[in-house]
Amino acid sequence: MSEVTSAPTGTHEPRTVVFRSTASDGHRVIYHEPICPDCGSFDITENEVDTGDGINELGLTCEACGTAWPVACVVEWDGAK
């Protein structure tokens, strides 16, 4: 996503982002909000998505416009900062 946008007026409040990892591994899993990054819709489903390289991953799909994105991302995380 190259742009940050607000959810359309009248939509639900976003939920808190959940971080999950062990303190010793230096990584965090950041779960994405189930709000479409393109159209702002909350009509989202969670499915297995073919990435095109023979790998399927769990993804979120917007029922309104068809945009798909991963359920979560893994990032390096230094808990000391």
DSSP file (Angstrom, degrees, kcal/mol; ACC not computed):
  #  RESIDUE AA STRUCTURE BP1 BP2  ACC     N-H-->O    O-->H-N    N-H-->O    O-->H-N    TCO  KAPPA ALPHA  PHI   PSI    X-CA   Y-CA   Z-CA
    1    1 A M              0   0    0      0, 0.0    37,-0.0     0, 0.0     3,-0.0   0.000 360.0 360.0 360.0 124.1    0.0    0.0    0.0
    2    2 A S        +     0   0    0      1,-0.1     2,-0.4     2,-0.0     0, 0.0   0.657 360.0  53.6 -96.1 -17.1    1.5    3.3   -1.0
    3    3 A E        -     0   0    0     34,-0.1     2,-0.5     2,-0.0    -1,-0.1  -0.913  69.2-142.5-120.3 146.2   -1.2    5.6    0.4
    4    4 A V        +     0   0    0     -2,-0.4     2,-0.3    -3,-0.0    -2,-0.0  -0.929  29.8 174.2-104.1 126.7   -2.6    5.8    3.9
    5    5 A T        -     0   0    0     -2,-0.5     2,-0.2    32,-0.1    35,-0.0  -0.900  28.7-116.2-129.7 159.1   -6.4    6.5    3.9
    6    6 A S        -     0   0    0     -2,-0.3     3,-0.1     1,-0.1     0, 0.0  -0.595  39.4 -98.1 -88.8 155.2   -9.1    6.7    6.5
    7    7 A A        -     0   0    0     -2,-0.2     3,-0.1     1,-0.1    -1,-0.1  -0.423  53.4 -90.0 -67.4 148.4  -12.0    4.3    6.6
    8    8 A P    >   -     0   0    0      0, 0.0     3,-1.6     0, 0.0    -1,-0.1  -0.213  53.0 -86.5 -59.3 151.0  -15.1    5.8    5.0
    9    9 A T  T 3  S+     0   0    0      1,-0.2     3,-0.1    -3,-0.1    -3,-0.0  -0.309 114.7  28.0 -57.6 137.4  -17.5    7.7    7.3
   10   10 A G  T 3  S+     0   0    0      1,-0.3    -1,-0.2    -3,-0.1     2,-0.1   0.451  91.8 124.8  90.2   0.4  -20.0    5.5    9.0
   11   11 A T    <   -     0   0    0     -3,-1.6    -1,-0.3     1,-0.1    30,-0.1  -0.430  68.1 -85.1 -88.6 169.0  -17.8    2.4    9.0
   12   12 A H        -     0   0    0     -2,-0.1    -1,-0.1     1,-0.1    -5,-0.1  -0.269  48.3 -95.2 -69.3 156.0  -16.9    0.4   12.1
   13   13 A E        -     0   0    0      1,-0.1    -1,-0.1    -6,-0.0     2,-0.0  -0.517  47.4-107.3 -68.1 137.6  -14.0    1.3   14.4
   14   14 A P        -     0   0    0      0, 0.0     2,-0.1     0, 0.0    -1,-0.1  -0.330  33.1-119.6 -64.0 149.2  -10.8   -0.6   13.5
   15   15 A R        -     0   0    0      1,-0.1     2,-0.2    -3,-0.1    18,-0.1  -0.458  37.0 -86.6 -82.7 162.3   -9.7   -3.3   15.9
   16   16 A T        -     0   0    0     -2,-0.1     2,-0.2     1,-0.1    -1,-0.1  -0.472  45.7-111.3 -68.3 137.7   -6.4   -3.2   17.7
   17   17 A V        -     0   0    0     -2,-0.2     2,-0.5    -3,-0.1    15,-0.1  -0.522  32.2-136.7 -69.8 136.2   -3.5   -4.8   15.7
   18   18 A V        -     0   0    0     13,-0.3    13,-1.7    -2,-0.2     2,-0.4  -0.835  14.1-161.6-101.5 130.1   -2.4   -8.0   17.3
   19   19 A F  E     +A   30   0A   0     -2,-0.5     2,-0.4    11,-0.2    11,-0.2  -0.925  12.0 179.1-108.4 134.0    1.3   -8.8   17.7
   20   20 A R  E     +A   29   0A   0      9,-1.5     9,-1.7    -2,-0.4     2,-0.3  -0.987  22.8 104.9-137.9 128.4    2.4  -12.4   18.3
   21   21 A S        -     0   0    0     -2,-0.4     2,-0.3     7,-0.2     7,-0.1  -0.951  63.3 -90.3-176.0 172.8    5.9  -13.8   18.7
   22   22 A T    >   -     0   0    0     -2,-0.3     3,-0.9     5,-0.2     4,-0.4  -0.753  34.7-125.3 -93.1 150.3    8.3  -15.1   21.3
   23   23 A A  T 3  S+     0   0    0     -2,-0.3     3,-0.4     1,-0.2    56,-0.2   0.762 105.7  53.8 -66.1 -25.0   10.6  -12.6   22.9
   24   24 A S  T 3  S+     0   0    0      1,-0.2    -1,-0.2     2,-0.1     0, 0.0   0.629  93.1  68.0 -88.9 -13.2   13.7  -14.5   21.9
   25   25 A D  S <  S-     0   0    0     -3,-0.9    -1,-0.2     2,-0.2    -2,-0.1   0.665  90.8-133.3 -86.9 -13.2   13.1  -15.0   18.2
   26   26 A G  S    S+     0   0    0     -4,-0.4    51,-3.2    -3,-0.4     2,-0.3   0.640  71.4  98.4  75.4  13.6   13.6  -11.3   17.2
   27   27 A H  E     - B   0  76A   0     -5,-0.4     2,-0.4    49,-0.3    -1,-0.2  -0.937  53.0-158.5-132.3 155.1   10.5  -11.3   15.0
   28   28 A R  E     - B   0  75A   0     47,-2.6    47,-2.6    -2,-0.3     2,-0.6  -0.976  14.6-138.3-129.7 147.2    6.9  -10.2   15.3
   29   29 A V  E     -AB  20  74A   0     -9,-1.7    -9,-1.5    -2,-0.4     2,-0.6  -0.934  19.5-163.0-101.9 121.2    3.8  -11.3   13.4
   30   30 A I  E     -AB  19  73A   0     43,-3.0    43,-2.0    -2,-0.6     2,-0.4  -0.926   9.2-146.5-109.3 115.5    1.6   -8.3   12.6
   31   31 A Y  E     - B   0  72A   0    -13,-1.7   -13,-0.3    -2,-0.6    41,-0.3  -0.653  17.0-127.5 -83.7 132.3   -2.0   -9.2   11.7
   32   32 A H        -     0   0    0     39,-2.8    -1,-0.1    -2,-0.4    37,-0.0  -0.483  26.0-103.1 -79.4 147.7   -3.6   -6.9    9.1
   33   33 A E        -     0   0    0     -2,-0.2     2,-1.8     1,-0.1    -1,-0.1  -0.398  27.7-120.4 -63.9 142.4   -7.0   -5.3    9.7
   34   34 A P  S    S+     0   0    0      0, 0.0     2,-0.4     0, 0.0    10,-0.2  -0.338  79.7 112.1 -82.6  57.4   -9.9   -6.9    7.9
   35   35 A I  S    S-     0   0    0     -2,-1.8     7,-0.2     8,-0.1     6,-0.1  -1.000  78.0-108.5-128.5 129.3  -10.6   -3.6    6.1
   36   36 A C     >  -     0   0    0      5,-2.6     4,-1.5    -2,-0.4    32,-0.0  -0.370  18.9-152.1 -62.0 126.0  -10.0   -3.4    2.4
   37   37 A P  T  4 S+     0   0    0      0, 0.0    -1,-0.2     0, 0.0   -34,-0.1   0.680  93.3  44.3 -72.0 -16.4   -7.0   -1.1    1.7
   38   38 A D  T  4 S+     0   0    0      3,-0.1    -2,-0.1   -37,-0.0     0, 0.0   0.889 132.5   9.7 -93.5 -47.1   -8.4   -0.1   -1.7
   39   39 A C  T  4 S-     0   0    0      2,-0.1    -3,-0.0    28,-0.0    -1,-0.0   0.530  90.7-121.3-116.0  -7.6  -12.1    0.6   -1.1
   40   40 A G     <  +     0   0    0     -4,-1.5     2,-0.0     1,-0.2   -33,-0.0   0.555  55.8 155.7  81.4   7.1  -12.5    0.6    2.8
   41   41 A S        -     0   0    0      1,-0.1    -5,-2.6    -6,-0.1    -1,-0.2  -0.340  40.7-156.2 -70.0 148.0  -15.1   -2.2    2.8
   42   42 A F        +     0   0    0     -7,-0.2     2,-1.8     1,-0.1    -1,-0.1   0.306  68.1 106.6 -99.9   4.5  -15.6   -4.4    5.9
   43   43 A D        +     0   0    0      2,-0.0    20,-3.1    -7,-0.0    21,-0.5  -0.584  53.4 152.7 -84.7  77.7  -17.0   -7.2    3.7
   44   44 A I  E     -C   62   0B   0     -2,-1.8     2,-0.3    18,-0.2    18,-0.2  -0.870  30.0-164.7-117.4 139.5  -13.9   -9.3    3.9
   45   45 A T  E     -C   61   0B   0     16,-2.6    16,-2.7    -2,-0.4     2,-0.5  -0.879  16.3-135.8-118.0 156.8  -13.4  -13.1    3.7
   46   46 A E  E     +C   60   0B   0     -2,-0.3     2,-0.3    14,-0.2    14,-0.2  -0.963  40.5 150.1-113.5 120.3  -10.4  -15.2    4.8
   47   47 A N  E     -C   59   0B   0     12,-2.5    12,-3.4    -2,-0.5     2,-0.5  -0.879  53.8 -87.5-141.1 168.3   -9.4  -17.9    2.3
   48   48 A E  E     -C   58   0B   0     -2,-0.3     2,-0.4    10,-0.2    10,-0.2  -0.738  48.4-159.6 -75.4 128.8   -6.5  -19.9    0.9
   49   49 A V  E     -C   57   0B   0      8,-3.3     8,-2.2    -2,-0.5     2,-0.5  -0.955  16.1-129.5-118.6 131.3   -5.0  -17.7   -1.9
   50   50 A D  E     -C   56   0B   0     -2,-0.4     6,-0.2     6,-0.2    -2,-0.0  -0.682  14.1-160.8 -76.9 120.4   -2.8  -19.1   -4.7
   51   51 A T        -     0   0    0      4,-2.6    -1,-0.1    -2,-0.5     5,-0.1   0.539  39.7-114.1 -81.8  -6.2    0.3  -16.9   -4.9
   52   52 A G  S    S+     0   0    0      3,-0.3     4,-0.1     1,-0.0    -2,-0.1   0.298 101.8  82.3  93.9 -10.0    1.0  -18.0   -8.4
   53   53 A D  S    S-     0   0    0      2,-0.4     3,-0.1     0, 0.0    -3,-0.0   0.025 118.0 -87.3-115.0  26.2    4.3  -19.8   -7.6
   54   54 A G  S    S+     0   0    0      1,-0.3     2,-0.4     0, 0.0    -4,-0.0   0.515  97.9 111.3  85.2   4.2    2.7  -23.0   -6.4
   55   55 A I        -     0   0    0      2,-0.0    -4,-2.6    -6,-0.0     2,-0.4  -0.931  51.3-156.6-114.5 134.7    2.3  -21.9   -2.8
   56   56 A N  E     -C   50   0B   0     -2,-0.4     2,-0.3    -6,-0.2    -6,-0.2  -0.879  15.3-179.8-104.2 142.1   -1.0  -21.2   -1.1
   57   57 A E  E     -C   49   0B   0     -8,-2.2    -8,-3.3    -2,-0.4     2,-0.4  -0.958  36.8 -95.7-136.9 158.9   -1.3  -18.8    1.8
   58   58 A L  E     +C   48   0B   0     -2,-0.3    13,-1.3   -10,-0.2     2,-0.3  -0.586  55.3 171.3 -73.1 128.8   -4.1  -17.6    4.0
   59   59 A G  E     -CD  47  70B   0    -12,-3.4   -12,-2.5    -2,-0.4     2,-0.4  -0.917  34.8-119.9-138.9 163.2   -5.3  -14.3    2.7
   60   60 A L  E     -CD  46  69B   0      9,-3.3     9,-2.2    -2,-0.3     2,-0.4  -0.857  28.3-166.5-101.0 138.8   -8.0  -11.7    3.2
   61   61 A T  E     -CD  45  68B   0    -16,-2.7   -16,-2.6    -2,-0.4     2,-0.5  -0.994  18.5-131.4-130.5 132.3  -10.2  -10.9    0.1
   62   62 A C  E  >  -C   44   0B   0      5,-2.9     4,-1.7    -2,-0.4   -18,-0.2  -0.706   9.2-159.6 -81.2 124.2  -12.6   -8.0   -0.3
   63   63 A E  T  4 S+     0   0    0    -20,-3.1    -1,-0.2    -2,-0.5   -19,-0.1   0.740  88.9  55.9 -73.8 -23.2  -16.0   -9.1   -1.5
   64   64 A A  T  4 S+     0   0    0    -21,-0.5    -1,-0.2     1,-0.1   -20,-0.1   0.915 129.7   4.3 -77.2 -44.4  -16.8   -5.6   -2.8
   65   65 A C  T  4 S-     0   0    0      2,-0.1    -2,-0.2   -24,-0.0    -1,-0.1   0.526  93.1-116.6-123.8  -8.7  -13.8   -5.0   -5.1
   66   66 A G     <  +     0   0    0     -4,-1.7    -3,-0.1     1,-0.3     2,-0.1   0.451  56.8 152.3  89.1  -0.3  -11.8   -8.3   -5.2
   67   67 A T        -     0   0    0     -6,-0.1    -5,-2.9     1,-0.0     2,-0.4  -0.386  26.1-161.4 -63.3 141.1   -8.6   -6.9   -3.6
   68   68 A A  E     +D   61   0B   0     -7,-0.2    -7,-0.2    -2,-0.1    -1,-0.0  -0.962  15.7 165.3-126.2 145.7   -6.6   -9.6   -1.8
   69   69 A W  E     -D   60   0B   0     -9,-2.2    -9,-3.3    -2,-0.4   -37,-0.0  -0.972  41.2 -83.8-152.5 160.0   -3.8   -9.2    0.8
   70   70 A P  E     -D   59   0B   0      0, 0.0   -11,-0.2     0, 0.0   -38,-0.2  -0.265  28.2-128.3 -69.1 153.8   -2.0  -11.4    3.4
   71   71 A V  S    S-     0   0    0    -13,-1.3   -39,-2.8     1,-0.2     2,-0.3   0.848  87.1  -6.2 -65.2 -35.1   -3.5  -12.0    6.8
   72   72 A A  E     -B   31   0A   0    -14,-0.3     2,-0.3   -41,-0.3   -41,-0.2  -0.965  59.2-137.6-155.1 166.1   -0.2  -11.0    8.4
   73   73 A C  E     -B   30   0A   0    -43,-2.0   -43,-3.0    -2,-0.3     2,-0.5  -0.959  17.8-134.1-127.7 149.9    3.4  -10.0    7.9
   74   74 A V  E     +B   29   0A   0     -2,-0.3     2,-0.3   -45,-0.2   -45,-0.2  -0.913  29.4 179.8-103.9 129.4    6.5  -11.1    9.8
   75   75 A V  E     -B   28   0A   0    -47,-2.6   -47,-2.6    -2,-0.5     2,-0.2  -0.922  34.3-104.4-128.0 152.5    8.9   -8.3   10.7
   76   76 A E  E     -B   27   0A   0     -2,-0.3     2,-0.4   -49,-0.2   -49,-0.3  -0.558  42.6-170.0 -71.3 141.7   12.2   -8.1   12.5
   77   77 A W        -     0   0    0    -51,-3.2     2,-0.8    -2,-0.2     3,-0.0  -0.963  21.7-163.5-144.1 120.2   11.6   -6.8   16.0
   78   78 A D    >   -     0   0    0     -2,-0.4     3,-1.7     1,-0.1   -55,-0.0  -0.883   9.0-164.1-101.2 103.0   14.2   -5.6   18.6
   79   79 A G  T 3  S+     0   0    0     -2,-0.8    -1,-0.1     1,-0.3   -56,-0.0   0.607  79.7  73.0 -63.9 -12.6   12.2   -5.5   21.8
   80   80 A A  T 3         0   0    0      1,-0.2    -1,-0.3    -3,-0.0    -2,-0.0   0.672 360.0 360.0 -78.2 -16.1   14.9   -3.4   23.5
   81   81 A K    <         0   0    0     -3,-1.7    -1,-0.2     0, 0.0    -2,-0.1   0.479 360.0 360.0 -79.7 360.0   14.0   -0.3   21.6
